[in-house]
Every structure is written in structure tokens, then in C-alpha cells.
Amino acid sequence: MNIQFSILVCLLPLFLVEVFTVFILHLKSPKYALAPVLGFFSVLVPGFAISIANYFFNFAPDKIQSICSLLLYNLILVAFTEELVKFFALSIFYNFLQKTEKPKNYWLVLALGLGIAFGVGESIFYLAGISHFSILRPFTAVLLHGACTCICAQSFFNAKSTKPAANSAYFLAKAAIFHGLYNFFVSLGGVFNIFAALILLFAVYSSLYKIEK
């Protein structure tokens, strides 16, 4: 597949979210563009960390023989690392907005944009290292990043929480588990892709959260 076309396909989900943000929610200030910018460039952090771990400790999905080791690799090294970085990116963006407003009514849409931008960045960097590309990736892996980021974002407006640290840890762990299980089943391939699709659907469902008043 032509690499330029592949990149355009990657950008489509982000384009749709930004159109919704600007023309439906009318969030037209340039400050809201910080969310996708943070998301896109923050992918460099886990990408570097995972590459270093793969190099020095000989980690890589194709080199892992044990099912248990493959699960831990995807849950901890990949999923937790990426979700933690996205959580910090969300925190930076949230604190930035807090100076002028309370973005409660549209916070999850902004978080979705950040997460999808992360997924787009990952897909583009992923493209650089392969000669083929799945047309489904923007609507699977990219969508997963958006959904898991929305799950992490729920912690910022969870009114029932009396312990902020435990609250953040809960939503972060929830996102990492969805993400890690999805990666695990995709790594196994074949019929296990059905389980990956189910995990993706559960993650999307969990991201559809009504912020408490």
C-alpha cells in the first residue's frame, strides 16, 4: 500500500474528532490543539523506552516463547508504559485548562483527541519500520488508544473519589488491562483476533462515561 495513502488513513479518525470538536462543540481556541499535539509527540517517550528495553533485555513479541511472558510483556512493558505516558500528557493538558476553565462538559472529547493523536503517531512511526500496513489499524489500534485515554480521563472528574491517588491508579490500571489484553490477543493472531475485537468493544463501551455532576 502507498505510504502516503496509509498516513492519510491514519489521520482520518483524528480529523473526524477535530471536526467534531471545532464545528459541533465550537471549541475553536488554539489552546485546544494542545491535546492532539501532546498526544502525537508523547508517543516518542514509550517508543524510546520500549525500544531500549527490547534492545538491552532482548524483549520482543516474536522472541517470547512463554504465553505468560508474552502476556506480561504486553500488559506491563507496552500497555502500562503507554497508558502512563498518556495519563501524564492528560494531566499536563488538564492543568493547563484549569487555569482558565472547568472543561467538564467536553473533557472526554478532548481526551479522545489526545489518545487518537497518540495512536496516529504510533501508526506513522510503525509505518516507518514495515513494508505493509493493515487498513484496519486506524480503526482498531488507534481507536483503542482513544478509548483507553478516555478511561484514564474519567479519573479527573470522578466525584465519588475521596482518594485521588487510588482513583487515578484504578482508571490507569483499567486502561492498561484493556490495552494489554488487546495487544496480547493480537500478538497471538488467528482466531484470537476475535478476543482482541471483543476487548476493543469493551474498552469503547467503558469509555462512554457520563461525567458526574
C-alpha positions in Angstrom: 0.0 0.0 0.0 1.2 3.5 -0.8 2.7 5.0 2.3 1.2 8.5 1.7 -2.3 6.9 1.4 -1.6 4.9 4.6 -0.7 8.0 6.5 -3.9 9.7 5.3 -5.9 6.7 6.5 -4.2 7.0 9.9 -5.1 10.7 10.1 -8.8 10.2 9.3 -10.0 9.3 12.9 -8.1 12.3 14.3 -9.6 14.5 11.6 -13.2 13.4 12.5 -12.6 14.1 16.2 -11.2 17.5 15.5 -14.1 18.4 13.1 -16.5 17.4 15.9 -14.5 19.5 18.5 -14.5 22.6 16.3 -17.8 22.6 14.5 -20.1 20.8 16.9 -18.6 21.7 20.3 -17.4 25.1 19.0 -14.1 24.7 20.8 -12.1 26.9 18.3 -9.4 28.4 20.5 -5.9 27.3 19.5 -5.3 26.1 23.1 -7.4 23.0 22.5 -5.0 22.0 19.8 -2.5 21.3 22.6 -4.3 18.0 23.2 -3.6 16.3 19.9 -0.1 17.8 19.8 0.7 16.4 23.2 -0.8 13.0 22.2 1.1 12.9 18.9 4.6 13.7 20.3 4.2 11.8 23.6 4.4 8.6 21.7 8.1 9.2 21.4 8.6 8.5 25.1 7.2 5.0 25.4 8.6 4.2 21.9 12.1 5.0 23.1 11.7 3.2 26.5 10.3 0.1 24.9 13.0 0.1 22.2 15.7 0.4 24.9 14.1 -2.5 26.9 13.8 -4.7 23.8 17.5 -4.0 22.9 19.1 -4.5 26.3 16.9 -7.2 27.6 16.2 -9.0 24.3 12.4 -8.4 24.7 10.2 -8.6 21.6 6.9 -10.4 21.0 8.5 -12.6 18.3 11.2 -13.7 20.7 9.0 -14.6 23.6 8.2 -18.3 23.8 6.0 -18.4 27.0 2.4 -17.4 26.9 2.7 -15.9 30.4 5.8 -13.9 29.4 4.0 -12.6 26.3 1.0 -11.5 28.5 3.3 -9.7 31.0 5.2 -8.1 28.2 2.1 -6.7 26.6 0.5 -5.7 29.9 3.4 -4.1 31.7 6.1 -3.1 29.3 3.9 -2.0 26.5 0.4 -1.2 27.8 1.2 0.2 31.2 4.1 2.3 29.9 2.0 3.8 27.1 -1.1 4.5 29.3 1.1 6.0 32.0 2.7 8.4 29.4 -0.8 9.3 28.1 -2.0 9.9 31.7 0.8 12.4 32.3 0.0 14.1 29.0 -3.6 14.3 30.1 -2.5 15.8 33.4 -0.4 18.5 31.7 -3.3 19.4 29.4 -5.9 19.3 32.3 -3.8 21.6 34.5 -3.3 23.9 31.5 -7.0 24.2 31.0 -7.7 24.5 34.7 -6.1 28.0 34.7 -9.0 29.4 32.7 -11.9 27.0 32.8 -13.5 23.8 34.0 -13.7 21.6 30.9 -16.2 19.1 32.5 -18.7 19.1 29.7 -16.3 18.3 26.9 -13.3 16.9 28.7 -13.7 13.3 27.4 -13.8 14.6 23.8 -10.5 16.5 24.3 -9.1 13.3 25.9 -10.3 11.3 22.9 -8.4 13.6 20.6 -5.2 13.3 22.6 -5.5 9.5 22.7 -6.3 9.2 19.0 -3.4 11.5 18.1 -1.1 9.2 20.2 -2.4 6.3 18.2 -1.9 8.1 14.9 1.7 9.0 15.9 2.3 5.3 16.8 0.9 4.2 13.5 3.0 6.6 11.5 6.2 5.6 13.3 5.1 2.0 12.9 4.8 2.5 9.2 8.4 3.6 9.0 9.6 0.1 10.0 7.4 -2.1 7.9 6.7 -2.7 4.2 3.0 -3.4 4.6 0.1 -1.8 6.6 -3.3 -3.0 7.6 -6.1 -0.7 6.5 -7.9 -1.7 9.8 -5.2 -0.3 12.1 -6.6 3.3 12.3 -9.9 1.9 13.4 -8.6 -0.7 15.8 -5.3 0.2 17.4 -5.9 4.0 17.0 -9.5 3.6 18.3 -8.2 1.6 21.3 -5.8 4.3 22.2 -8.6 6.9 22.1 -10.9 4.7 24.2 -8.2 3.9 26.8 -7.3 7.6 27.1 -10.9 8.4 27.8 -10.9 5.8 30.5 -7.9 7.4 32.1 -9.5 10.8 31.7 -12.5 9.7 33.8 -10.4 9.9 36.9 -10.2 13.7 36.7 -13.9 14.1 37.3 -14.8 11.1 39.4 -16.9 12.9 42.0 -17.2 9.8 44.2 -13.5 9.5 44.8 -12.1 10.5 48.2 -8.6 9.2 47.5 -7.3 10.9 44.3 -4.2 8.6 44.1 -6.2 5.4 44.3 -8.8 6.9 41.9 -6.1 7.6 39.3 -4.5 4.2 39.8 -7.8 2.5 39.3 -8.6 4.1 35.9 -4.9 3.8 34.8 -4.9 0.1 35.6 -8.3 -0.4 33.9 -7.0 1.3 30.7 -3.7 -0.7 30.8 -5.5 -4.0 31.2 -7.8 -3.4 28.2 -4.8 -2.2 26.2 -2.5 -5.1 27.3 -5.1 -7.8 26.7 -5.9 -6.4 23.2 -2.2 -6.4 22.3 -1.8 -9.9 23.7 -4.6 -11.4 21.6 -3.4 -9.6 18.5 0.1 -11.0 19.1 -1.3 -14.5 19.2 -3.2 -13.8 15.9 -5.6 -16.1 14.1 -8.8 -17.0 16.0 -7.5 -14.9 19.0 -8.2 -11.8 17.0 -11.9 -12.3 17.9 -11.0 -11.9 21.5 -9.0 -8.7 20.6 -12.1 -7.3 18.9 -14.2 -8.1 22.0 -11.7 -6.3 24.2 -11.8 -3.3 21.9 -15.6 -3.2 22.1 -15.5 -3.4 25.9 -12.9 -0.6 26.0 -15.0 1.6 23.8 -18.1 0.8 26.0 -16.1 1.7 29.2 -15.0 5.0 27.7 -18.6 6.1 27.2 -18.8 7.6 30.6 -21.1 10.3 31.8 -19.1 12.7 34.0 -20.7 13.1 37.4 -22.1 16.4 38.4 
